[in-house]
Amino acid sequence: MKIKKWSLLSIASVVISVLMSPHASAATDAEIDKMTTYAVILGRATGCGFDVTAASHRVGKWMDQVFPPGSTDQQVYLPIFVDGMAYHAQQQISGKSPDSCSSLRRTFDSMPWP
């Protein structure tokens, strides 16, 4: 019984310390949706061979504002973003994306990057 109580107290203290951390924040659904959209478009554009340097820098700056370096959100969402980009690039390269590179070019060029 003491082990269970200790485990629950340990878990509670970790959760509280993360929530009380100055680096902790809670990403909104809108921010996560935007991040997902950026990962899809940048990934597919990479798969098409587009130069994504400028757009990636802008998205990177945005992500640093929304998911600050060292924050719990960054630790969670940055790997998801990177994995999402890689996945969508591979899908584009293998022909499994619903978008052609020419239609993606129009989307990429008109994208309101942050």
C-alpha positions as CSV (number, residue, x, y, z in Angstrom):
1,M,0.0,0.0,0.0
2,K,2.8,2.4,0.8
3,I,4.3,1.8,-2.7
4,K,1.1,2.8,-4.4
5,K,0.8,5.9,-2.3
6,W,4.4,6.8,-3.1
7,S,3.9,6.2,-6.8
8,L,0.8,8.4,-6.9
9,L,2.6,11.1,-4.9
10,S,5.6,10.9,-7.2
11,I,3.4,11.2,-10.3
12,A,1.5,14.1,-8.8
13,S,4.6,16.0,-7.9
14,V,6.1,15.5,-11.4
15,V,2.8,16.8,-13.0
16,I,2.7,19.7,-10.7
17,S,6.3,20.7,-11.3
18,V,5.8,20.5,-15.0
19,L,2.6,22.6,-14.8
20,M,4.4,25.1,-12.5
21,S,7.5,25.3,-14.7
22,P,8.1,28.7,-16.4
23,H,8.7,26.8,-19.6
24,A,5.4,24.9,-19.5
25,S,2.5,26.0,-21.6
26,A,-0.5,24.5,-23.2
27,A,-0.6,24.6,-27.0
28,T,-4.0,25.4,-28.4
29,D,-5.9,23.3,-30.9
30,A,-5.5,26.1,-33.5
31,E,-1.7,26.1,-33.0
32,I,-1.5,22.4,-33.3
33,D,-3.6,22.5,-36.5
34,K,-1.4,25.2,-37.9
35,M,1.8,23.2,-37.1
36,T,0.3,20.1,-38.7
37,T,-0.6,22.1,-41.9
38,Y,3.0,23.4,-42.0
39,A,4.4,19.9,-41.6
40,V,2.2,18.5,-44.4
41,I,3.0,21.3,-46.9
42,L,6.7,21.6,-46.1
43,G,7.0,17.8,-46.2
44,R,5.2,17.4,-49.6
45,A,7.2,20.4,-51.0
46,T,10.4,18.8,-49.9
47,G,9.3,15.6,-51.6
48,C,8.8,17.6,-54.8
49,G,12.2,19.1,-54.5
50,F,11.1,22.7,-53.8
51,D,13.4,25.0,-52.0
52,V,11.7,25.2,-48.6
53,T,14.5,27.1,-46.8
54,A,12.8,30.5,-46.4
55,A,9.4,28.9,-45.4
56,S,11.1,26.6,-43.0
57,H,12.9,29.4,-41.3
58,R,9.7,31.3,-40.9
59,V,7.9,28.3,-39.5
60,G,10.9,27.6,-37.2
61,K,10.7,31.2,-35.8
62,W,6.9,30.7,-35.3
63,M,7.4,27.4,-33.5
64,D,10.0,29.0,-31.2
65,Q,7.3,31.5,-30.2
66,V,4.5,29.1,-29.8
67,F,6.5,26.2,-28.4
68,P,9.4,27.9,-26.7
69,P,12.8,26.3,-26.6
70,G,13.1,24.1,-23.5
71,S,9.4,24.0,-22.9
72,T,7.4,20.8,-22.5
73,D,5.4,21.8,-25.6
74,Q,8.6,21.9,-27.6
75,Q,9.7,18.6,-26.3
76,V,6.4,17.1,-27.4
77,Y,5.5,18.9,-30.6
78,L,8.9,19.4,-32.3
79,P,9.5,15.7,-32.9
80,I,5.9,15.3,-34.1
81,F,6.5,18.2,-36.6
82,V,9.8,16.7,-37.8
83,D,8.3,13.2,-38.2
84,G,5.3,14.6,-40.0
85,M,7.5,16.5,-42.5
86,A,9.5,13.3,-43.1
87,Y,6.4,11.2,-43.5
88,H,4.7,13.6,-46.0
89,A,8.0,14.0,-48.0
90,Q,8.2,10.2,-48.3
91,Q,4.5,10.0,-49.2
92,Q,5.0,12.6,-52.0
93,I,8.1,10.8,-53.3
94,S,6.4,7.5,-53.4
95,G,3.3,8.9,-55.2
96,K,1.0,8.3,-52.2
97,S,0.2,12.0,-51.7
98,P,-3.2,13.2,-53.0
99,D,-1.4,16.3,-54.4
100,S,0.6,16.6,-57.6
101,C,3.8,18.7,-57.4
102,S,2.2,21.3,-59.8
103,S,-0.9,21.7,-57.6
104,L,1.4,21.8,-54.5
105,R,3.5,24.5,-56.1
106,R,0.4,26.7,-56.3
107,T,-0.5,26.0,-52.6
108,F,3.1,26.4,-51.5
109,D,3.5,29.8,-53.3
110,S,0.2,31.2,-51.9
111,M,0.7,29.8,-48.4
112,P,0.5,32.6,-45.7
113,W,3.7,31.6,-43.9
114,P,4.1,33.1,-40.5
